[in-house]
Every structure is written in structure tokens, then in C-alpha cells.
Amino acid sequence: MSSSSVGRRLEGKVAIVTGGASGIGASTVQLFHDNGAKVVIADIQDNLGQALSDKLNDNVCYIHCDVSDEDQVRTLVNDTVSKFGHLDIMYNNAGVMNGVFNSIVTTEKKDIERMLSVNLVGAFMGAKHAARVMIPNKKGCILFTASCCTKIGGISTHSYAASKYGIVGLTKNLAAELGFHGIRVNCISPFGVLTGSDIDETKEEYFEKMMSAVGNLKGNVLKAEDIAKAAVYLASDEACYVSGMNFVVDGGYSVVNPTLMKSLKAI
């Protein structure tokens, strides 16, 4: 494979990235664009989304979309097809987190409802309307952002874990159905990634020290760009026979239990 083909791995493809105005989504928009895709940024952060679209300019646009509202998701997909002619990649990345680790007995009903509404129902609706326009073309790629909390317990809130496990289940079920139409479906499960629009040097330094201490793979800290690279691979023709996978990007954290060795060293 030539270096030029590697640099344009999504040439001619049309992609939607939900939650595309910041964090993992913005990094993915940038990398999809760099690899030749026409990209629609979908988000509710209008200023950030429009600014990113203006920065990239060529073949990138911003559309306001609250993924928990099916009418807005339907319009998003329809407007994308109207503008670019088709849809090849639907990356359902939009999501919310709750940072307080409450006990199950103190978790509010509104917390689980919010997690499911955005993280799971929003992803479901994105997949539904992407499939609607991909099935007639007998091809396409649907991606989701899940979490490495789907591989190991106790590292997220209960409501967040429930929403992300739902995405893994949805990925497998859709891979089974949509494979008959030539459509691939996968999810990406990151370890801790610093995201948000209010990140400063102090927050970044603190987060990197914390994740370096708890992470398994030393010498590296997971960045939003690393998840974007995984998304480019799964969206590209290099992954043409990859479907139904929960692609875990956690530096081996979920397959290693360091407790024994730490205890022995302490003794």
C-alpha cells in the first residue's frame, strides 16, 4: 500500500459524526476529513461545531442535532444525503457522563433516564436512520462509542455502564441483521479520555498523571486522537470484513489484574 493511499483512506466517503464538535468527535471529524471524507458534524454545541466546520471548510458542514430527538436525527440523515448524495459512515459518538459514583440505592431515576436517552437511545436512532438510507445501497459502516467499562466492572457509574453495555448489545444485534445488506457495525470502547470544551493545561496535566498511574500501558496516555485513528480504521476498506466487534482501546487494562503483584511488592 502506497503512502498516498494510506493518507486518503476514506476518499470519496460521506460520514456523519455525532458529538462531533469537541473531544473524540472533533478529533474524528478532523481525521476523517484528512483522509478524504466529506463530513457532517452533528452536535448541540453550535459555536464549537460551526467553528470546526469553518476551520476545515472544504467538504465539512455543521448541523445542529440533539440525538435524543428522533425527528432531529431523521432530518440530520436526510439533509446529509441531500447535500452529499449518500451516506457511507455513521459514527454515533454523542454521549454524556455522570461523574459521581453513587450507590445503586442513591442513584436518581433521572440519572439513568438521561444516560439511556442520549447514550443508548440516541445511538439507536442514529443507527436506525443510517440503516434506512444504507440498506438500498447494500453497503455502509455504522460505528458507536462504547466504553471499556463494558469489559470490566467497577470503573464507571451504574447508569453509564448500563447505557454502554446496551451499545455493545446493539452492535452485535445490528451486525447480525445488517450484514445481510453489506453493512458493517462495530463499536469502540476507550479507556479514560480527557474530553470537553473547558480543558486547560492544569486539568490536562492532572488527568494525564492520574491515568498514567492507574493505566496498564506505561509511557502512553490515551488521547482523543487515538480513538479517532481506531474509527478511521473501522470506517475504511481495510476493515472490510470486520463487523460485530467491540474494539477495546485500553492499553490492556481490562485483561490485567495487577492486585497480586502490587500486594507482593508491598509485602
TORTORDO-83230 format. One record per atom (N, C-alpha, C): x, y, z; residue in one letter. Coordinates in pm, whole numbers, plus 50000, padded with zeros to 5 digits. Layout:
XYZA...
//
This chain:
500854988050000M500005000050000M500885012450000M500615021649911S501425033649900S501125043250011S502075052450040S501865062250146S500715071650112S500515074249981S499425083349944S498075077049971S497945063649947S496675057149973S496395056150121S497455054350201V497275053950345V496755067350396V497215078250336G496815091550379G495405095350338G494795087750247R493435090950199R492565078450208R492475072950326R491815060050345R490295060750335R489725072750340L488275074350330L487885082750210L488725082850109E488495090949989E487125088349929E486345099149911G485045098049847G483905093649937G484195090350061K483145085750151K482475097650222K481215095850258V480445106050330V480175100950471V480495109250570A480375105050710A479605115150793A478865110050891I478275118250996I478965114451126I479355124551205V479925122151338V479065129551439V478315122251521T477535128951625T478435132051743T478105142651815G479015147251919G480335151651858G480245157151737G481455160051659G482095173451683G481565181251777A482085194751798A483265195351892A483455184851973S484545185152071S484985170952103S486105169852174G486565156952223G486865146852115G486465134252140I486685123452045I486035126751911I484845132551917G484135135851793G484885145651706G485395156351766A486135166451689A487415160651630A488105152451708S489325145951656S488985136751539S487855130051548T487445121151440T487055128851316T486335139851334V485985148351220V487245152751147V488225157451224Q489485162051165Q490165150851088Q490255138951146L490985128051083L490205122150965L488885121450976F488075117150862F488305126650744F488285139750773H488505149750670H489895148450609H490905146550693D492275144950644D492425132850554D491545122750576N491605110650496N490645110650378N490135122450344G489395123850220G487895122950229G487335121550350A485885120450364A485215134150363A483965134250319K483085145650336K482355143250469K482395153150558V481955150650696V480885160650740V479865155250802V478845163350868V479055162551018V479275174051080I479415175051225I478025176851284I477615167651371A476315168651437A476525170451586A475905180651643D476125183551785D475085193751829D475075196451960I474225207252012I475085219252054I476405217852042Q477335228852074Q477565236851946Q476635245751918D476605252451788D477865260551759D478345268151857N479525276551833N480755268051801N480965257451879L482115248751856L481995241251724L480795236151697G480585228651574G480785237151449G480245249351452Q480395258151336Q481835262751319Q482505265051431A483905269251425A484775258451363A484525245851399L485295234751342L484995233251193L483735234751157S483355234151016S484045245250936S484035257350991D484685268650922D486185266450908D486785260551011K488225258051008K488595248150898K487825237350887L488135227050787L487605230850650L486495238150649N485965244450528N485545234550421N486495228950350D486205220750233D485495207650269D484295205750216N483545193250231N483215189650376N483095199650462V482665197550600V481575207550633V480515203050699C479455212250741C478955208350879C478295217850943Y477745215651076Y476225215751071Y475595206151140I474145205551153I473805203651301I472985212451355H472545210951493H471695198451506H472005190051606C471205177951625C471305173151769C470155172351833D470035165951964D469665151351936D470595142151962V470395128151921V469275121251998V468835127052110S467735121052184S466375124152120S466375132552017D465165136351945D465175129651808D464315119751788E464345112151662E464095120951541E463225130751552D462955139551438D464225146751392D465035151051489Q466275157851453Q467285148251390Q467315135851437V468215125851379V467775122551236V466485120951216R465955118251082R466325129650987R466145141851033T466475153550949T467985154050920T468785150951020L470235150751002L470645141450888L470125129350890V470475119550786V469935124050651V468695128650647N468105133150521N468875144950462N469255154450545D469995166250497D471395162350447D471995152550512T473315147850469T473225141650330T472225133250309V472055126750179V471705137150073V470905147050109S470545157650014S471775165649972S472685168150067K473865176250038K474945168549964K475205156250009F476355148849955F475975136849869F474685133649860G474245123249768G474065109449829G474755106549936H474675093250000H475295094050139H475265082750211L475875081850343L476625068650353L477925069450382D478745057350394D479055053650538D479245063850623I479715061550760I478835069350858I478285062350954M477525068851061M478215065751192M478895075651251Y479595073651378Y478765079751489Y478075071051564N477245075251676N478135076751800N478675088651814N479665091351918N479115099852032N478035107152008A477505116352109A477175108952238A477555115052350G477275108752478G477465118352594G476935114452708V477085122252831V477595112952941V478185119053042M478695111553157M478155117653286M478135109453392N477865114853525N479035110753613N479695120553674G480965118053739G480885113153882G479715113553945V479595109654086V479255094854096V480115087254163F479915072954177F478955070054292F477675071454265N476665068854367N476405053854381N475985049854499S475485036354519S474205034554439S473885022054407I472635019354336I471435024554416I471535024354549V470385028454630V470225043554637V471255051054596T471145065654596T471115071554455T471165062954353T471105067854215T469705072454182T469595084554129E468295090154094E467795084253961E466475082753952K465875077653828K466235086553710K466295099753733K466605108953625K468005106853569K468935101653652D470295099153606D470325088053501D469675076853531I469655065753437I468865069453312I467795077153329E466995081153214E467795090053119E468585099153175R469405108053092R470475100053018R471155090953089M472185082653026M471615074752909M470485068352933L469885059952829L469365068352713L468785079852744S468205088352640S469245093052539S470385097452588V471435102652499V472345091352449V472915083852542N473945074252505N473415062352426N472265057152468L471755045052404L470645047852303L469615055252344V468525058052250V469035066852135V469895076552167G470465084852061G471255076751961G472065067352011A472835058551922A471915049551841A470875044551906F469895035951838F469245043351721F468825055751746M468165063451640M469125066951527M470375069851563G471355072351459G471545060351370G471625048551432A471775036251353A470535033451269A469375035751328K468115033151257K468035041251128K468295054151137H468125062651019H469295061550922H470475057850973A471575054750882A471255042250802A470765031950871A470405019450803A469335021750698A468425030650727R467335033650634R467855037950497R468945045750496V469465050550367V470615041850315V471215033650403M472305024850358M471805011850297M470695006550349I470194993550301I469954993350150I469315003550092P469135003149946P470445002749867P471525008349924N472815008449855N473644995949882N473164987349973K473834974750005K475264976750054K475514987550126K476834989750184K476745000850288K477765001650371G477815012050473G478535007350598G478835016750685C479535013850810C478885021950921C478465015051026I477885021551143I478815019051261I479205029851329L480095029051443L479435035151567L479855030351682F479415035851810F480625038051900F480505047451993T481465048452103T480845041852225T481465031152270A481035024452393A482015028352503A482535018852578S483475021852687S484125008952734S485355010052787C485984998052841C485314993352969C484345001253020C483564996453135C482704984553095C482584981852964T481854970152917T482694957452926T483964958952964K484864947452976K485274944653120K485064954153209I485494952353348I484594960753439I484194955053551G483254961853638G483904971753733G483104981153781G483524989953888G484295002353848G484385005453719I485175017053677I484295028353621I482995026953635S482095037753592S480875037653681S480015047553664T478745047653736T477845036653681T476875032553759H475965021853716H475165025953593H474685038153592S473855042653479S474675043853351S475905048453363Y476785049453245Y477095035553191Y477405026253282A477705012553240A476505006353169A475315008453223A474115002853161A473935007953019A474175020952999S474005026752866S475035021452767S476265019352814K477325014852725K477234999752697K476814991852795Y476564977752768Y475454976252664Y474464985052669G473404984852569G473944986952430G474944995652417I475544998152286I476264985852234I476964978652322V477644966452279V476624956052230V475544954652303G474494945452260G473874949552128G473644962452113L473084967751988L474034965251872L475324967151895T476324964751791T476234950451739T476164940851829K476124926851788K474834923451714K473714928451766N472434925651700N472354931851561N472824944251549L472774950951419L473734944551320L474884939851368A475814932951279A475154920651218A474344913751299A473644901851250A472594905551144A471814915851171E470764919651074E471324926350951E472174936550972L472594945050861L473694938750776L474334928350829G475324921250747G474714915650620G473434912150624F472754907150505F472594917850398F472814930350436H472724941450342H474094947350312H475154940450353G476514945250324G476964956550415G476264958750527I476584969750619I477334964250740I478464970250771R479264966250886R478914974851008R478924968551127V478594975551250V479614971851357V480254981951416N481254979851520N481174990851625N481734988251743C481834998651844C483274999451895C483625011051947I484955013652003I484785016352152I485575009352233S485475010852379S486775016652433S486815029652456P488045036052506P488215034552657P489465035352699F489835037552839F489545052352866F489975057752978G489715071753011G490345081352911G489535090252856V489985100352761V489525114052810V490405123652809L490055137252851L489295144052737L488055147752764T487225154252663T486535166352724T485915174452639G485195186152686G485745198852625G484995209552640S485365222252579S486055231752676S486225227452802D486795236452903D488115231052959D488875224252876I490135218052920I491255228452917I491955229753031D493125238553034D494355230153069D495515236453074E496765229053097E496775222153233E496205228753332T496185222853467T495355210053469T494165210453411K493315198653405K493975187453325K494585191253214E495235181253129E496385174453202E497195182353271E498345176753344E497875167453455E496855171653531Y496325163353639Y495765150253584Y494985151253476F494365139353419F495415129553367F496425134553299E497455125853244E498235118753354E498525125753464K499215119453576K498345108453638K497075111253652M496155101553711M496035089053623M495825091053493M495635079653403M496935071953384M498055078753390S499345071853381S499545062853501S499085067553618A499245059753741A498355047353741A497125048653694V496185037353701V496205028753576V496685033953465G496685026453341G497675014953341G497425005253253N498314993653244N499504996153153N499305003053042L500355005152944L501105017952977L502295016453033K503045028053078K503775034752961K504005047752979G504695055452876G503775061852776G502475058652785N501475064452696N500235068352775N499595078952732V498285082752785V497335083652667V496175077252680L495225076952570L494715090952538L494715094352409K494235107352361K492995105352273K492245116052258A491085115452169A491505111552027A492675116051986E493175113051852E493375097951832E493695090851940D493905076451930D492595069151899D491505074051956I490195068151926I489775071651784I490115083751741A489835087751602A490555078551504A491785074751536K492535065751448K491845052051439K491335047351553A490595034751551A489345035851465A488675047451473A487465049551393A487795049951244A488905056151208V489315056451067V489545042351016V490235034251095Y490475020351052Y489165013051030Y488255013551129L486995006151119L486105011351007L486225024150975A485415030050868A486005027650730A487275023950725S487975022650597S487775008850536S488185007550410D488094994750342D489094984550396D490054989250476E490984979950541E490254970650638E489124975150688A488314967150781A487084961550711A487214958350583C486054954650502C485344941950549C486014933550628Y485374921350678Y485314921150831Y485364933050891V485284934251036V483904939451074V483134931351147S481804935551188S481424928251317S480624935151399G480164929351524G481194929951636G482234938151620M483334938351715M483214949851814M483574946851939N483764956952041N485274959352047N485734969751979F487164972651965F487624980252090F488264973152182V488664978952310V490024985552297V490084998552330V491325006252322V491655010852464V492285001952541D492525004952682D493915000952730D494834998552637G496194995152676G496294982552759G495334973352742G495354960852816G494774961452955G494204972852994Y493694974653131Y492674964053168Y491764960953078S490644952053111S491024937353114S492234933953070V492634919853072V493724917153176V494074927253254V495144925853352V494634929453491V494924921153589N494614924353728N495934925053804N496404937053835P497724938653897P497734937254049P496594933754106T496464933754252T497474924554320T497634912354268L498544902854331L499974907954335L500474912554221M501854917154215M502084929454302M501094938254307K501214950154393K501264946054541K500454936154577S500424931554715S501734924954753S502274916954661L503554910354688L504684920354705L504694930654620K505724940954631K505594948454763K504364950854805A504144957854932A504634949755050A504444936455040I504914927655147I506444927355152I
//
